[in-house]
Amino acid sequence: MCFQDPYMISTPVLLMGFNRPDHIRSVMLKLIELGVRNLYVSLDGPRGPSDKVNCIKTYEQVEKLKDNFDLKVIYRHNNLGCCLAVVSALDWFYSQVDFGVIFEDDCVPTNTTFKFFQEYQSKLTIYNNLGISIASAHNPFGSLPENTPTKHVFIHGWATSAGIWHLIRTDFFKITRPYKKNRIGEKRTRAEAIFWWASATRGRLGKVDTWDGMFYDRVWKLGVKTLLPSNNLIQNIGFGKDSTHTFIERKLSRQVPSIRLRAQDTDQYLQKYYFGIKSYHLFTPIFKVFLDLIKVRKKIEFEDKLAQDRSERVELA
């Protein structure tokens, strides 16, 4: 099968998958339809015998569609997990490209997703000078009056440059104290500081197998802003029984006031109605981290695991 599109997209794309062959096929078919050529695919390995068949089927779907792309693939026989598989894939991708777009296997772009990313890339220097160094296809509001920067970051289809990823990646696994003030002098509430600190710390202790808390923590500390599109440009198909963490879709609370949202209200509304950060987050996250610390006998050496992965994984071109 091969779709021909006269408007080929040259922007490199990273697609990350695991054990959902139908999902990765859906995303790859959409990328073909949109004219993406330069594709990197990173596949995590099975957690055990129950995953092995679906991991193989996922790789087979990539193989069936490979002739439609200039394709590079990482295939693993061992499982890295939700955190390290993503970090490893991003390290690999941004060692190969200067700028690129990232999708997980449950994020299907729309027909205008790449128009947004290409317009962002064409003004990258301007945006970087404004501190807007990440672009997200996901708009939790559904629509906004215009493309809008936010201090929050969204990972359901996003893009950045290699330089920004390498900056974020520095001290990625380092446990820190909570902080209200970031590198560029911005402040946040104590509840926000504790909420995100706890999410990052639990990941860094290895008690929660996710990467996003650490990612959010580093993005905030650096003062990096994310550009949200005026309309949602991603379809998330990953909610359900075969999801690792997300079994139901997170949406904005129904209690959001039905007013015309102003750009300057975006951060406040996301904090209150999307992430749901409340005053009690001053205390409950600290308690969870305390329980984790009691259970941790030895901190996981994430960098050692990533180094081992680089020596064991199979890279195919």
Rosetta blueprint (number, residue, H / E / L):
1 M L
2 C L
3 F L
4 Q L
5 D L
6 P L
7 Y L
8 M L
9 I E
10 S L
11 T L
12 P L
13 V E
14 L E
15 L E
16 M E
17 G E
18 F L
19 N L
20 R L
21 P H
22 D H
23 H H
24 I H
25 R H
26 S H
27 V H
28 M H
29 L H
30 K H
31 L H
32 I H
33 E H
34 L H
35 G L
36 V E
37 R L
38 N E
39 L E
40 Y E
41 V E
42 S E
43 L E
44 D L
45 G L
46 P L
47 R L
48 G L
49 P H
50 S H
51 D H
52 K H
53 V H
54 N H
55 C H
56 I H
57 K H
58 T H
59 Y H
60 E H
61 Q H
62 V H
63 E H
64 K H
65 L H
66 K H
67 D H
68 N H
69 F L
70 D E
71 L E
72 K E
73 V E
74 I E
75 Y E
76 R L
77 H L
78 N L
79 N L
80 L L
81 G H
82 C H
83 C H
84 L H
85 A H
86 V H
87 V H
88 S H
89 A H
90 L H
91 D H
92 W H
93 F H
94 Y H
95 S L
96 Q L
97 V L
98 D L
99 F E
100 G E
101 V E
102 I E
103 F E
104 E E
105 D L
106 D L
107 C E
108 V E
109 P E
110 T L
111 N L
112 T L
113 T H
114 F H
115 K H
116 F H
117 F H
118 Q H
119 E H
120 Y H
121 Q H
122 S H
123 K L
124 L H
125 T H
126 I H
127 Y H
128 N H
129 N H
130 L L
131 G L
132 I E
133 S E
134 I E
135 A E
136 S E
137 A L
138 H L
139 N L
140 P L
141 F L
142 G L
143 S E
144 L L
145 P L
146 E L
147 N L
148 T E
149 P E
150 T E
151 K L
152 H L
153 V L
154 F L
155 I L
156 H L
157 G L
158 W E
159 A E
160 T E
161 S E
162 A H
163 G H
164 I H
165 W H
166 H H
167 L H
168 I H
169 R H
170 T L
171 D L
172 F L
173 F L
174 K L
175 I L
176 T L
177 R L
178 P L
179 Y L
180 K L
181 K E
182 N L
183 R L
184 I L
185 G L
186 E L
187 K E
188 R L
189 T L
190 R H
191 A H
192 E H
193 A H
194 I H
195 F H
196 W H
197 W H
198 A H
199 S H
200 A H
201 T H
202 R H
203 G H
204 R H
205 L L
206 G L
207 K L
208 V L
209 D L
210 T L
211 W L
212 D H
213 G H
214 M H
215 F H
216 Y H
217 D H
218 R H
219 V H
220 W H
221 K H
222 L H
223 G L
224 V L
225 K E
226 T E
227 L E
228 L E
229 P L
230 S L
231 N E
232 N L
233 L L
234 I E
235 Q E
236 N E
237 I L
238 G L
239 F L
240 G L
241 K L
242 D L
243 S L
244 T L
245 H L
246 T L
247 F L
248 I L
249 E L
250 R L
251 K L
252 L L
253 S L
254 R L
255 Q L
256 V L
257 P L
258 S L
259 I L
260 R L
261 L L
262 R L
263 A H
264 Q H
265 D H
266 T H
267 D H
268 Q H
269 Y H
270 L H
271 Q H
272 K H
273 Y H
274 Y H
275 F L
276 G L
277 I L
278 K L
279 S H
280 Y H
281 H H
282 L H
283 F L
284 T H
285 P H
286 I H
287 F H
288 K H
289 V H
290 F H
291 L H
292 D H
293 L H
294 I H
295 K H
296 V L
297 R L
298 K L
299 K L
300 I L
301 E L
302 F H
303 E H
304 D H
305 K H
306 L H
307 A H
308 Q H
309 D H
310 R H
311 S H
312 E H
313 R L
314 V E
315 E E
316 L E
317 A L
